[in-house]
Amino acid sequence: MESASQRCTINVGIPHSDPGLDRSSVNQVFSFELATPRESRVTRYVNATNRATNDSGKQQQVEAISGFSPSSLLRSAIFCIRIIAASCRLSVDAHWNFDKSKALVRHISKVPESPMAKSKKLENLFHDTLKDIYFAEKKILAGLPKMAKAAQHAELKAAFEKHADETKAQIVRLEQVFAEIDKKPQGKTCDAILGITKEGQEIMDEYKGMPAHDAGLVAAAQAVEHYEMTRYGTLHTWAEELGYSKSVDLLQQTLEEERATDASLTKLAKAVINLDAEKDEAA
């Protein structure tokens, strides 16, 4: 390399099939002389030497010596800067994505475990059902005085009042069951009992003062009793399976009361209420 310039050579092959040539091939050799910053101008030299080839297939060689123009140097510099910038940007993006991935992992590790991921067993189901019937009993207790007041037959009014007292005792027993499993007494919204009590209220509103009013009240009350019997029967069986000995006795006592109340309502309906409803309608 000379002190004032750098030299590089590029060989470009021109195929024999070029219609403008009658030779086997021509190699054009371009030599670039790069001007140093100290030079006030870019020198340009062109020296072409042609040497004819003979029939044995010797090649004609064209040698050209040329310097870069200022504009080509500027374009080359810009191209190099773009390559460097792109490389830096890729490096930054890769570093940012790596940091983002680490942050995502840290975030996922802090996400609380979904309740559905925990295994729920029979004791969990027992507890949930216990909360269900606890809510239901309190809802029933709030509705019984209204039903007693709305009843047209004295016997039905007395039956509702009696069952209200029984319901208070049943709530106390449920709280004792909560104590045996070491849980706080609390209810869980029971859509079933809400629907049943809503139907009972609709009967009181639509049949008020009519012969079939009390027959409708008995039907609504027995719907409540049947729901309670299914719940207490299930809880009783589960309590036996889980070894909750005190709860078994408490739930059995309540189950028997619910069965007795249902039977007494059936007897009252057949003996008095349904017959009175038919007589009044016939008259």
C-alpha positions as CSV (number, residue, x, y, z in Angstrom):
1,M,0.0,0.0,0.0
2,E,1.3,3.5,-0.9
3,S,1.4,6.3,1.7
4,A,-1.1,8.5,-0.1
5,S,-3.6,5.9,-1.3
6,Q,-5.0,2.4,-1.0
7,R,-5.4,0.0,-3.9
8,C,-8.0,-2.7,-4.5
9,T,-8.7,-4.8,-7.6
10,I,-12.1,-6.3,-8.7
11,N,-12.2,-8.8,-11.5
12,V,-15.4,-8.9,-13.6
13,G,-15.8,-11.8,-16.1
14,I,-17.6,-11.1,-19.4
15,P,-19.1,-14.2,-21.0
16,H,-18.1,-15.3,-24.5
17,S,-21.7,-15.2,-25.6
18,D,-21.7,-11.3,-25.5
19,P,-22.5,-10.4,-29.2
20,G,-20.2,-7.4,-29.0
21,L,-17.1,-9.6,-28.6
22,D,-15.5,-12.0,-31.0
23,R,-13.1,-13.4,-28.4
24,S,-13.4,-16.3,-26.0
25,S,-13.7,-13.9,-23.0
26,V,-12.5,-10.6,-21.7
27,N,-11.5,-9.9,-18.1
28,Q,-11.9,-6.3,-17.1
29,V,-9.7,-5.4,-14.2
30,F,-10.6,-2.3,-12.3
31,S,-8.1,-0.8,-9.8
32,F,-9.4,1.8,-7.4
33,E,-7.0,4.3,-5.9
34,L,-8.6,5.9,-2.8
35,A,-7.5,9.5,-2.1
36,T,-6.4,10.3,1.5
37,P,-8.0,13.1,3.4
38,R,-4.9,15.2,2.9
39,E,-5.4,15.3,-0.8
40,S,-7.2,18.4,-2.1
41,R,-8.8,16.4,-4.9
42,V,-9.4,12.9,-6.0
43,T,-7.1,11.8,-8.8
44,R,-8.4,9.8,-11.7
45,Y,-6.2,7.8,-14.0
46,V,-7.4,5.7,-16.8
47,N,-4.9,3.4,-18.5
48,A,-6.3,0.8,-20.8
49,T,-4.0,-1.7,-22.4
50,N,-5.4,-3.9,-25.1
51,R,-3.7,-7.1,-26.1
52,A,-5.2,-9.1,-28.9
53,T,-5.6,-12.8,-28.6
54,N,-4.6,-15.4,-31.2
55,D,-6.4,-18.5,-32.3
56,S,-5.0,-20.5,-29.3
57,G,-7.6,-18.8,-27.0
58,K,-5.4,-16.3,-25.3
59,Q,-7.5,-13.6,-23.5
60,Q,-7.6,-9.9,-24.1
61,Q,-7.1,-8.0,-20.8
62,V,-8.4,-4.6,-20.1
63,E,-6.9,-2.8,-17.1
64,A,-8.4,0.3,-15.8
65,I,-7.2,2.4,-12.9
66,S,-9.8,4.7,-11.4
67,G,-10.3,6.7,-8.3
68,F,-13.5,7.3,-6.3
69,S,-15.5,10.5,-6.7
70,P,-16.4,12.5,-3.6
71,S,-20.1,11.6,-4.0
72,S,-19.3,7.9,-4.1
73,L,-17.2,8.2,-1.0
74,L,-20.1,9.9,0.8
75,R,-22.5,7.2,-0.3
76,S,-20.1,4.5,0.9
77,A,-19.8,6.2,4.3
78,I,-23.5,6.5,4.7
79,F,-23.9,2.9,3.8
80,C,-21.4,1.8,6.4
81,I,-23.1,4.0,9.0
82,R,-26.4,2.4,8.3
83,I,-24.9,-1.0,8.7
84,I,-23.4,-0.1,12.1
85,A,-26.7,1.5,13.2
86,A,-28.7,-1.5,12.2
87,S,-26.3,-3.8,14.1
88,C,-26.6,-1.6,17.2
89,R,-30.4,-1.5,16.9
90,L,-30.5,-5.3,16.7
91,S,-28.3,-5.5,19.8
92,V,-30.5,-3.1,21.7
93,D,-33.7,-4.9,20.6
94,A,-32.3,-8.3,21.6
95,H,-31.3,-6.9,25.0
96,W,-34.7,-5.2,25.4
97,N,-36.5,-8.5,24.5
98,F,-34.4,-10.4,27.0
99,D,-35.2,-7.9,29.7
100,K,-38.9,-8.1,28.8
101,S,-38.8,-11.9,28.9
102,K,-37.3,-11.8,32.4
103,A,-39.9,-9.3,33.5
104,L,-42.7,-11.5,32.2
105,V,-41.3,-14.5,34.0
106,R,-41.1,-12.5,37.2
107,H,-44.7,-11.4,36.7
108,I,-46.0,-14.9,36.1
109,S,-44.2,-16.1,39.2
110,K,-46.1,-13.5,41.2
111,V,-49.6,-14.4,39.8
112,P,-51.6,-16.0,42.6
113,E,-52.7,-19.6,42.0
114,S,-56.2,-20.0,40.7
115,P,-58.6,-21.4,43.2
116,M,-59.6,-24.0,40.6
117,A,-56.1,-25.3,40.6
118,K,-56.5,-26.5,44.2
119,S,-57.9,-29.9,44.7
120,K,-61.4,-29.9,46.3
121,K,-62.5,-32.9,48.2
122,L,-65.7,-34.1,50.0
123,E,-65.0,-31.9,53.0
124,N,-65.0,-28.9,50.8
125,L,-68.3,-29.9,49.2
126,F,-69.7,-30.5,52.7
127,H,-68.7,-27.0,53.8
128,D,-70.2,-25.3,50.6
129,T,-73.5,-27.2,51.0
130,L,-73.6,-26.3,54.7
131,K,-73.3,-22.6,53.8
132,D,-76.1,-23.1,51.2
133,I,-78.6,-24.5,53.7
134,Y,-77.6,-22.0,56.3
135,F,-78.5,-19.2,53.9
136,A,-81.7,-21.0,53.0
137,E,-82.9,-21.5,56.6
138,K,-82.4,-17.8,57.4
139,K,-84.3,-16.8,54.3
140,I,-87.2,-19.2,55.2
141,L,-87.3,-17.9,58.8
142,A,-87.8,-14.4,57.4
143,G,-90.7,-15.5,55.2
144,L,-92.6,-17.8,57.6
145,P,-94.2,-14.9,59.5
146,K,-95.5,-13.4,56.3
147,M,-97.0,-16.7,55.2
148,A,-98.6,-17.2,58.7
149,K,-100.2,-13.8,58.5
150,A,-101.5,-14.4,54.9
151,A,-103.0,-17.8,55.7
152,Q,-106.8,-17.9,55.8
153,H,-107.2,-21.2,57.8
154,A,-106.3,-21.1,61.4
155,E,-104.7,-24.6,61.2
156,L,-102.4,-23.5,58.5
157,K,-101.4,-20.3,60.4
158,A,-100.6,-22.4,63.4
159,A,-98.5,-24.8,61.3
160,F,-96.4,-21.9,59.9
161,E,-95.8,-20.4,63.4
162,K,-94.8,-23.8,64.7
163,H,-92.3,-24.3,61.9
164,A,-90.8,-20.9,62.5
165,D,-89.9,-22.0,66.0
166,E,-88.4,-25.2,64.6
167,T,-86.4,-23.2,62.0
168,K,-84.8,-21.1,64.7
169,A,-83.6,-24.3,66.5
170,Q,-82.4,-25.7,63.1
171,I,-80.2,-22.7,62.6
172,V,-78.6,-23.2,66.0
173,R,-77.9,-26.8,65.0
174,L,-76.2,-25.7,61.8
175,E,-74.0,-23.4,63.7
176,Q,-73.0,-26.4,65.9
177,V,-72.1,-28.3,62.7
178,F,-69.9,-25.3,61.6
179,A,-68.2,-25.5,65.0
180,E,-67.4,-29.2,64.6
181,I,-65.6,-28.6,61.3
182,D,-63.9,-25.5,62.7
183,K,-65.5,-23.1,60.3
184,K,-67.2,-19.8,60.9
185,P,-71.0,-19.9,60.4
186,Q,-71.8,-18.1,57.2
187,G,-74.2,-18.4,54.3
188,K,-73.7,-18.6,50.6
189,T,-76.4,-17.3,48.3
190,C,-78.8,-20.1,47.4
191,D,-80.6,-19.3,44.1
192,A,-82.9,-22.3,44.6
193,I,-84.5,-21.1,47.8
194,L,-84.7,-17.6,46.4
195,G,-86.7,-18.9,43.5
196,I,-89.0,-21.0,45.7
197,T,-89.7,-18.2,48.1
198,K,-90.4,-15.9,45.2
199,E,-93.0,-18.2,43.8
200,G,-94.6,-18.3,47.3
201,Q,-94.8,-14.6,47.3
202,E,-96.4,-14.6,43.8
203,I,-99.1,-16.9,45.1
204,M,-99.9,-14.7,48.0
205,D,-100.2,-11.7,45.7
206,E,-102.2,-13.4,42.9
207,Y,-104.6,-15.5,45.0
208,K,-105.2,-13.1,47.9
209,G,-108.7,-13.5,49.1
210,M,-109.5,-16.4,46.7
211,P,-110.5,-19.9,47.6
212,A,-107.3,-21.5,46.3
213,H,-105.1,-19.1,48.2
214,D,-104.2,-21.5,51.1
215,A,-103.8,-24.5,48.8
216,G,-101.2,-22.5,47.0
217,L,-99.5,-21.6,50.3
218,V,-99.3,-25.2,51.3
219,A,-97.8,-26.1,47.9
220,A,-95.2,-23.4,48.2
221,A,-94.3,-24.4,51.8
222,Q,-93.9,-28.1,50.8
223,A,-91.6,-27.0,47.9
224,V,-89.4,-25.4,50.6
225,E,-89.6,-28.6,52.8
226,H,-88.6,-30.9,50.0
227,Y,-85.6,-28.7,49.2
228,E,-84.6,-28.8,52.8
229,M,-85.0,-32.6,53.0
230,T,-82.7,-33.1,50.0
231,R,-80.0,-30.9,51.5
232,Y,-80.2,-32.3,55.0
233,G,-80.3,-35.9,53.7
234,T,-77.1,-35.3,51.6
235,L,-75.3,-33.5,54.4
236,H,-76.2,-36.4,56.8
237,T,-74.7,-39.0,54.5
238,W,-71.6,-36.9,53.9
239,A,-71.1,-36.3,57.6
240,E,-71.2,-40.1,58.2
241,E,-68.6,-40.6,55.5
242,L,-66.3,-37.9,56.9
243,G,-66.6,-39.0,60.5
244,Y,-68.4,-35.9,61.8
245,S,-70.2,-37.8,64.5
246,K,-71.8,-34.8,66.2
247,S,-73.0,-33.4,62.9
248,V,-74.6,-36.7,62.0
249,D,-76.9,-36.6,65.0
250,L,-77.7,-32.9,64.6
251,L,-78.5,-33.2,60.9
252,Q,-80.6,-36.3,61.5
253,Q,-82.7,-34.5,64.1
254,T,-83.4,-31.6,61.6
255,L,-84.1,-34.0,58.8
256,E,-86.8,-35.7,60.9
257,E,-88.4,-32.4,61.7
258,E,-88.6,-31.5,58.0
259,R,-90.2,-34.8,57.1
260,A,-92.7,-34.3,59.9
261,T,-93.6,-30.8,58.8
262,D,-94.1,-32.0,55.2
263,A,-96.3,-34.8,56.4
264,S,-98.4,-32.5,58.5
265,L,-98.9,-30.1,55.6
266,T,-100.0,-32.9,53.4
267,K,-102.5,-34.1,56.0
268,L,-103.9,-30.6,56.5
269,A,-104.3,-30.0,52.8
270,K,-106.2,-33.2,52.2
271,A,-108.4,-32.9,55.2
272,V,-109.4,-29.3,55.0
273,I,-107.7,-26.8,52.7
274,N,-108.1,-28.5,49.3
275,L,-111.8,-29.4,50.1
276,D,-112.6,-25.9,51.1
277,A,-111.1,-24.6,47.9
278,E,-113.2,-26.9,45.8
279,K,-116.4,-26.1,47.7
280,D,-116.0,-22.3,47.3
281,E,-115.2,-22.7,43.6
282,A,-118.3,-24.9,43.1
283,A,-120.5,-22.4,44.9
